[in-house]
Structure formats: structure tokens, C-alpha cells
Amino acid sequence: MSLQTAHNQALRSLRIVSRKEFAALLGPSLSQYRSFATQPEEQQPPAPSTSPSATSSSQTSPSPTSPPSASTASSTEGSGSSSRPSLSRPTPAPRPSPAPDSSSPKPFTYRSRLKFSPDHSFETVIPRLPQQFGSNQRLPVPDETRALLEEIVGTFRAPIRYAFAYGSGVFKQKGYEQNTGDRPMLDFIFAVTHADHWHSINMEQFPSHYPLTARIAGSGLVSRFQNTGPGLWFNAYIPMNGATIKYGVTTVDTLTSDLLTWKTLYFSGRMHKPIRIIKDDPRIRLTQQVNLAHALRTALLVLPAEFTERQLFETITEFSYAGDPRMKLPAENRSKVQNIVSLQEEWFHELYWKLASGIPGVHWSRGKRIVEQDVDGKMKMAHLRKLPLNLLTHVEQRYLAKSPEFAAMKEGDEAAFWLKVASDDELPTAIDSSLRDIVRGPATVQSLKGIVTAGAFKSARYSLTKVGKWWKGRS
């Protein structure tokens, strides 16, 4: 999927109908973004003309094996040079092809399974995002932390398209104060183009990062195993550059798909919270902006008419933990959501304030901690219809199964159906249940995959660490 395709999907997901909202999403780069949406970074070369003048000029062009003549080179520089006499040797007329012989066997013809569009050249022209687009995603960290993160990512020889670090090792979190000496593990996510190729290079450079079973199986089986569940392979407890790291590997297609549709909420949920981008990619930056807008609209549908910004941040943070089996087992701190938000409000504000100020019906003044929103049925319906596809489908199925009245209304008048759903008092409960259904399956599969990807010893060590966090949260 190219950047232009991601751009089209993002606009369909946002369904922006308000100029004010569009300007708020793009910031001061609205005019630049319009040019980005319509023009590539480099103009495509014009298609060859079929006019008689073009035909005659092509007949006087030099052959590929001979150097270009002076007249030919000058004719490409200006229109006035076309009157000069041509010194190049005329191209002979093509010989007529012989008639096919039915008695001779037909020559073998290779049929490529690649489908090329006649409108595209072989050189990919990638549009360029405006410089200020997605500036809310560039969250600052201390210089020492930034240098360490960049040094670690730069150590990998395998090509990484997009990389970010997240968690308590990057941003302050309650329970991990620096003076305790309990330095948490640094968590990374790498988005790559081809997982098989990436693991092959990485296994050669860092074979100790993989368990013995993975090294025996090879990069092909590793990449196929990676595709199960949310589509992620984790290598944990890796000592590197004086720190202990855990890094997950996914593909750019898997990441952008989850950011747009919330297919698993595994990546999109983590990226609802503050992250430090180390290697950026325009396609992911665009879809991440859509993901943040999705999180904001979902939170507005479950919150009352007036709430604090901390309530907003805790509601958004809780999306990725709803349905996670670790929250029910003794495997995660029960106060994790509050611990994340309590010391990271500044970064949450940077992520969401500009987006929220551009959504119609939301009143959040700069410097104010109280947020107000219009909660009439039509405004809530506008938020509801712009939810990510997977979440919207889950909510719709719940209401269709809830009562025959909703099913009949959906068949008769779809707009009236969504207005009734948006006005229903049980909508927040339906959204919460839908989020749990989305998260539960992929989170469970990924937890079980960790036993294979990390190996028995590292899995036991990781489990003991999580139990310790659970006990700390309980006390």
C-alpha cells in the first residue's frame, strides 16, 4: 500500500466535513497539504506523444549503441533547435515479421504474475507530507534518553522503516522513579517492509536474540509465526548499549492497517499513549494521526458533557487494556492506567489538545483542565459514524442483535438507525464491550506466543516480573 493509498484511506476514515476540523488536524500546513494531496514530490515525465511530429523526431533519434549526435542533443534543449539539419543516421524501417508456421512448436512465453499499471512508471514517486503535519506526535525526551534510543536503533543492520520506543523506560511512570535504581526495560516496535528478509539479516547479526528453536527453524518460519495474532514477533531481555531492551518486529502494512481500522488494537492502543518516534515514515505518520482522532472520538462517546482532561487521558489509555487477560490474572499492575497518566499528562495534552480543539462541539480552551462537549443526538451520531471500521462493526452487530426494532430500522432508514444508537443511554457500555472483544483475542494469542519467541527461561523471568508488578499494585 503506497502513501497515496494510505492518504485516501485516512481521509475516508476521518470523514472530515468541517473546514475547521480539517485545519486543526493539519495545523498551519493546510495549503501545503492541499498541494501534497494533488501533486507528487516530482512530476512524472510526460507520456510519449503519438503525433506525426513526434514520430518523425523519434525516427531521427540515435540508436542505444551509438553516442548521441550534436543535433539530437540540442533538439532536446529547446524548441528552436528543431530547424537544424539532423546529422544522425536515419533509422532503417523495421523488417516485416515472418508468417507463423503452424507446424513448428510455439516458443515458450514467460507470464509474469506481477501486474503493472500502464499509468505508472517503474520509478515510485512518493508524495511528501507537509513539514508540520503530525507535529503533535513528536514528543520530546531528555537528550540522554534520545541519544541512547537512537544509538540502539542504529545498531541494527537490517533495514527499519519506522521505529518508536514506549513505556516506563522512556516516559516517566509512577512506580519507576529514577532514585529507586529500578531502571525498567526499554520497549521498541520496529516496522519493516519484508519480515522474512529482516529476520534473516538480524539472525546473522544477532543470533543470540532468538531462541534456539527459532534459529533452527529459520527466518521463513519466524516471519510466518509472526503473522499469527496481532502480527508481531518479540525479542525480550536483550542487553544492548548498557541497557536491557525488548523489541517487537512487525510489517508496515500490519501496523498501518491496525492504526486505520483497529483490527486488533495491539499497535493502535499502544500508540494512543505517548511514544518517542526514532525513525519516521510519512505513511505511518499519516495513519497515526487518524488513529489519535479515532481514540479521541471514541472517548467523547463514553464521557459525559463535562469532564476533566485527566479523565479523558485515562479513558483513552484504558482502551488497550480492556479485555487484556493479563489485567485479570496476576500478571499486570492493577493501577497501570493511573500510573501512566499521572506523570505523563503533559505529553497526553500535546498529543490530543490540537485535535480536540478542531472537532465540532468540543470546547477545550488552552490552559483549562475542564473539557465540555455537546451531547445531542446528532453530534454524537457524527462521532459514532467516524469510529474505526472494526469498532463500528462490533457496535452495529451488538445493536442489531439487541432488538428486532433496530434491525428493522437499519433496513428501512439507516440514518435513523444511527441516530437512535447514538442517543441510546447504553452506548458507552456497548463501546466498552466491543473494545474488550477486539482486544481479548489478539492479546491472548500474543501472550501465548511469548513463550515461543522468548524461550522458556526468558518467559519465566518475564512472568515473574509481571507478577511483581501485580503485587506492587495490589499493595
C-alpha positions, 0 to 999 in steps of 0.5 A: 500500500503506497502513501497515496493509498494510505492518504485516501484511506485516512481521509475516508476514515476521518470523514472530515466535513468541517473546514475547521476540523480539517485545519486543526488536524493539519495545523498551519500546513493546510495549503501545503497539504492541499498541494501534497494531496494533488501533486507528487514530490516530482512530476512524472515525465510526460507520456510519449506523444503519438503525433506525426511530429513526434514520430518523425523526431523519434525516427531521427533519434540515435540508436542505444549503441551509438553516442548521441549526435550534436543535433539530437542533443540540442533538439532536446534543449529547446524548441528552436533547435528543431530547424537544424539539419539532423546529422544522425543516421536515419533509422532503417524501417523495421523488417516485416515479421515472418508468417507463423508456421503452424507446424513448428512448436510455439516458443515458450512465453514467460507470464509474469504474475506481477501486474503493472499499471500502464499509468505508472512508471517503474520509478515510485514517486512518493508524495511528501507530507507537509513539514508540520503535519503530525507535529503533535506526535513528536514528543520530546525526551531528555537528550540522554534518553534520545541519544541512547534510543537512537544509538540502539536503533542504529545498531541494527543492520537490517533495514527499519522503516519506522521505529518508536520506543514506549513505556516506563523506560522512556516516559516517566511512570509512577512506580519507576522513579529514577532514585529507586535504581529500578531502571525498567526495560526499554520497549521498541516496535520496529516496522519493516517492509519484508519480515522474512528478509529482516529476520534473516539479516538480524539472525546473522547479526544477532543470533543470540536474540532468538531462541534456539528453536527459532534459529533452527527453524529459520527466518521463513518460519519466524516471519510466518509465526509472526503473522499469527495474532496481532502480527508481531514477533518479540525479542525480550531481555536483550542487553544492548548499549548498557541497557536491557531492551525488548523489541517487537518486529512487525510489517508496515502494512500490519501496523498501518492497517491496525492504526486505520481500522483497529483490527486488533488494537495491539499497535493502535492502543499502544500508540494512543499513549505517548511514544518517542518516534526514532525513525519516521515514515510519512505513511505511518505518520499519516495513519497515526494521526487518524488513529489519535482522532479515532481514540479521541472520538471514541472517548467523547462517546463514553464521557459525559458533557463535562469532564476533566482532561485527566479523565479523558487521558485515562479513558483513552489509555484504558482502551488497550487494556480492556479485555487484556487477560493479563489485567485479570490474572496476576500478571499486570499492575492493577493501577497501570492506567493511573500510573501512566497518566499521572506523570505523563499528562503533559505529553497526553495534552500535546498529543490530543489538545490540537485535535480536540480543539478542531472537532465540532462541539468540543470546547477545550480552551488552552490552559483549562483542565475542564473539557465540555462537549455537546451531547445531542443526538446528532453530534454524537451520531457524527462521532459514532459514524467516524469510529474505526471500521472494526469498532463500528462493526462490533457496535452495529452487530451488538445493536442489531442483535439487541432488538428486532426494532433496530434491525428493522430500522437499519433496513428501512432508514439507516440514518435513523438507525444511527441516530437512535444508537447514538442517543441510546443511554447504553452506548458507552457500555456497548463501546466498552464491550466491543473494545474488550472483544477486539482486544481479548483475542489478539492479546491472548494469542500474543501472550501465548506466543511469548513463550515461543519467541522468548524461550522458556527461561526468558518467559519465566523471568518475564512472568515473574516480573509481571507478577511483581508488578501485580503485587506492587499494585495490589499493595 
